[in-house]
Every structure is written in C-alpha cells, then in structure tokens.
Amino acid sequence: MSTVSRVARRVEDVPFLDKRDASLLFVLPGLFIFSAFMLFPILYLIGISFTDAAPSNLFAGEGALSVLTFGEATFIGIENYVDVLTDPVFWNSFGVTWLFVATSVTLKIALSLGIALVVTGERVRGKRVMRSLIILPMGLPAIFTITVWRGIFSSAQFGLANQILRSLGFDTVSWLSDRWMAFLAYNVTEAWLAYPFMVIITVSALQDVPDELHEAAMVDGAGYFSRFLHVTLPSIKKPVLFASILTAAASFQQFLIPFVFNEGGPARANELIVVYGYREALSFAEYGRGAAISIIAVVFIGAFMWLNVKRGRLADGVSDA
C-alpha cells in the first residue's frame, strides 16, 4: 500500500471528519504554499501602502520581525493614496498606460489575425515552417529582444529605422527623444513580443471553424470578405477576446520596454504606471507611495479584466459549484 493510501485511510478514520472534509486536508499544503508566495506579499504590500515606509525606517530595528512589522514606519492612513490620486504625474501615467493598452492590443490583434489567416490559408505552401518561425520570438529573452529593438529605433542616423527612412527619401527621426515617436516604438516592440501568443490562439480558433459553415456561405453566394465577416469572425470571437484580455493585462503591466528604451521619457511623458510606481518607490525612496500606486494599478487592471470577462460572457457554462 502506498504512503498516500495509508494517509488517506488514517484521515478517513478520524471520527469528526466526513470524507468530503477529509479531502480538504490534502489541499492544505498547496494553500500554505500559495499563501506564502502570493497572498502574503500582497497583504504586505497593502500594509506598506498605509505607512510612510522608506529605506530609512522600514528596515530599522533588529531581527527579521522588524521588517514583518514594517520596522519604524508610521501608520499614516490613506495619505499615500490621496497624494497619488492628486498628483498630475499619476494621471498622465494612468492615461498613457490605458492609451498604450488600447493601441498595442489593437495592433496585436490586427497583426496576429493577418498572420493567422495566412498560415491557415489553403493555397499557402510551407505552412509548417512558417508556424515554427512565428513562435521563434517566444524563445528569446525579453530583455534581449527589447535591447535589439532599442537599437533599431536609435535616434542616430545609423539606427535601422532611420536607415530605412533615409533609403525611402525621408528625414531621420529622433525616435526616443520625441514623445509620440517613442510611444510608437513601444507599440511596435510590444506587438513583436506578444504576437506569437496571439497567433497561436487565433490559429487554433480558425482551425475549429466548421468547414460546413463556409461551404453553406459559398452556396449562398458569399464572397471571401463576406464569409470572413459573417462566419469566421463570429466563430473565433471568444478565443480572440480571451487572448486579447490576457495580452491587455500584460500591456498594462509593461515595464521593460519603456524603461529600457528611455525610462518612460522624454521627461516622464511616456511613463507607464508600473514605471511610475517603480520610480516613486526606488528612485525617490518612497516605498509607501510606490505600494499605493501598485495597489491602485492592481484594482484597475482587476476591474478591467472582470468587466471584459463579464461583458464578453467568457465564463458562460462554467459551474459555480
């Protein structure tokens, strides 16, 4: 008899536990690990957000318990939240972040849908090789890819983007010194990083569209674009929407691209909310303020995902039991 079986029999022999309650005991180790690595940091972050925590007081005192009890940091209530929500820099960061989410997700959907239609087309040859190449960016470290794209969008004349512009007869562009040119560079790089995931989901959804629907539409005289609008898109809507919500959450939390490119510049104009929170916490040594920014960001992205799942009816058919 295995060790698990012996433990299960001993648990079932406990008089005040029925079988359903006894089965919960096997979940406790997982719940403990989840609490240690997920729940505790979140609760600790919430606690810090209500204090004036800084490097000078958070780590003051002796022993590990001093850190767990926020050292000598003072409880200041919601002052950090008030300061953040009345800071014009926060609202600029907040607006730029949502604009980045909207533009990058739109670009990723359009790019991924176009690629997916090509690699699933009946007349396309070498589709297996193309699909293998599509997922190549997923195997590269993000920091490596972002650094390469930073070189491509270099403001110098030898930058690849500027060389292409000069070859086409246009003037060079100061990509990372101009606000909206830098914002465009963020979007292109984000699309490159995320399109393999979106393509995989879209290709899977396209392959699940019944051929009978297309054949029926063709019998009715529907052309390619008509079939795409009235057959293909409705059939793949939910998988693409689900992938879009996930990639939108990733875009909302984007840190590496703006930080590596120009630290959210020029002059903090493109400072996405995670970069803003990082700078407040580490550059300005305002841990409490940085924690408050993080909590506000979590609340907004959580509400965004919940509303989209609810409105998209992605949870339909899932049992509440």
Beta strands, then each sheet from edge to edge (+ up, - down):
end
